[in-house]
Amino acid sequence: MGHLGFSYTGLIFLLMLVIPNLIWLRYRPEGYSAGGESKMLLLFERVGQVSVFTTALIFKDFNLHPWSAWSLWLVGAVTLMLLYEGWWIRYFRSSKKMADFYGPFCCVPVPGAALPVAAFFLLGIYGKVIWLIIAVAILGIGHIGIHLQHLREMSA
């Protein structure tokens, strides 16, 4: 269920998520518009964002534990977040077109949405905090759904 307390691991994951997104505000892809996004997907995304941010910070279960086989869940989560950072590096070094932003990375479709959602899901498993897993599911529906919507529009 989770034990209340500050999670420095959650904070690190959130910083890895937020910092590139803040930089992206200045380097959006050419032709990007959020105007036609599904209101339902946007609602899921916003509720998921608030829930993930809050949950990742208030449960100390995400902090480091003595090494065990269970620690592999954290290793997986960190690996996915590092891939996410790699995807951002590729994007920021690109010509910043829509295809650069929504194209696959390491065989992962819509990596800007899929990688952090999967990373936080594994973090939830590592911490055994069902609340983060539920929050990530809500976020995933909205965030991945919106990215897929943009990818379809780009391909049309």
C-alpha positions in Angstrom: 0.0 0.0 0.0 2.8 2.4 0.8 4.4 4.2 3.7 4.2 8.0 3.8 7.4 9.9 3.7 9.6 11.8 1.3 10.9 9.9 -1.7 14.2 11.2 -3.0 14.1 8.6 -5.8 10.7 9.9 -6.8 12.1 13.4 -6.9 15.0 12.3 -9.1 12.6 10.6 -11.5 10.4 13.7 -11.6 13.4 16.0 -12.3 14.4 13.7 -15.1 10.9 14.1 -16.5 10.3 17.8 -15.9 13.7 19.4 -16.9 13.7 18.3 -20.5 10.0 19.2 -20.8 10.7 22.7 -19.6 13.5 23.0 -22.2 11.1 21.6 -24.9 8.8 24.6 -24.3 11.4 26.7 -26.1 12.2 24.0 -28.8 8.8 22.7 -29.8 8.6 20.8 -33.1 7.9 22.8 -36.2 4.1 22.7 -36.8 3.2 21.5 -33.3 -0.3 22.3 -32.1 -2.2 21.0 -29.1 -5.5 22.4 -30.4 -7.2 19.2 -31.5 -6.4 17.0 -28.6 -9.2 14.8 -27.2 -10.7 16.4 -24.1 -11.2 13.0 -22.5 -7.5 12.0 -23.1 -6.5 15.4 -21.8 -8.5 14.9 -18.7 -6.9 11.5 -18.1 -3.4 13.0 -18.8 -3.9 15.9 -16.3 -5.4 13.7 -13.5 -2.6 11.2 -14.1 0.1 13.9 -14.0 -1.1 15.3 -10.7 -1.5 11.8 -9.2 1.9 10.5 -10.4 3.7 13.7 -9.2 2.1 13.5 -5.8 2.4 9.8 -5.3 6.1 9.6 -6.5 7.0 12.2 -3.8 5.0 11.1 -0.8 5.8 7.4 -0.4 9.3 6.6 0.9 8.9 3.0 -0.5 10.6 4.2 -3.7 13.8 5.0 -2.0 16.8 2.6 -2.1 16.5 -0.7 -0.2 19.2 -3.3 0.4 20.0 -5.1 -2.8 17.8 -8.1 -3.7 16.2 -9.6 -6.8 13.4 -7.1 -6.3 15.8 -4.3 -7.0 15.8 -5.3 -10.6 12.4 -3.5 -10.9 14.3 -0.3 -9.9 17.1 -1.1 -12.4 14.5 -1.5 -15.1 12.8 1.8 -14.1 16.2 3.6 -14.2 17.1 2.1 -17.5 13.8 3.3 -19.0 14.3 6.8 -17.6 17.9 6.9 -19.1 16.4 5.8 -22.4 13.9 8.7 -22.1 16.8 11.1 -21.5 18.6 9.7 -24.6 15.4 10.2 -26.6 15.4 13.9 -25.5 19.0 14.3 -26.4 18.3 12.9 -29.9 15.3 15.3 -30.3 17.2 18.4 -29.1 20.0 17.6 -31.5 17.6 17.0 -34.4 16.0 19.5 -36.8 13.0 19.6 -34.4 10.4 18.4 -36.8 7.2 16.5 -35.8 8.8 13.2 -37.1 11.7 13.8 -34.7 9.4 14.2 -31.8 7.0 11.4 -32.5 9.3 8.9 -34.2 10.3 5.7 -32.5 13.5 5.4 -30.4 15.2 2.1 -29.8 12.1 0.4 -31.3 9.8 2.1 -28.8 6.8 3.8 -30.4 5.9 7.3 -29.1 8.9 7.1 -26.8 8.3 10.6 -25.3 5.1 9.2 -23.7 5.8 5.4 -23.4 9.2 5.5 -21.8 8.4 7.6 -18.7 5.0 5.9 -18.2 6.7 2.5 -18.3 9.5 3.8 -16.0 7.1 5.1 -13.4 5.0 1.9 -13.6 8.2 -0.2 -12.8 8.9 2.3 -10.0 5.5 1.6 -8.6 6.1 -2.2 -8.7 9.5 -1.7 -7.0 8.0 0.4 -4.2 4.9 -2.0 -4.0 2.7 1.1 -4.1 -0.5 0.4 -5.9 -1.4 4.1 -5.8 1.4 4.9 -8.2 0.6 2.0 -10.4 -3.0 3.2 -10.7 -1.9 6.8 -11.3 0.5 5.7 -14.0 -2.3 3.7 -15.7 -4.5 6.8 -15.8 -1.6 8.9 -17.0 -0.7 6.3 -19.7 -4.2 6.3 -21.1 -4.1 10.1 -21.6 -0.5 10.8 -22.4 0.2 7.8 -24.7 -3.3 8.3 -26.2 -2.5 12.0 -27.0 0.9 11.1 -28.5 -0.7 8.4 -30.7 -3.4 10.9 -31.8 -0.6 13.4 -32.9 1.2 10.6 -34.6 -1.9 9.6 -36.6 -2.5 13.2 -37.5 1.1 13.6 -38.6 0.8 10.5 -40.8 -2.5 11.5 -42.5 
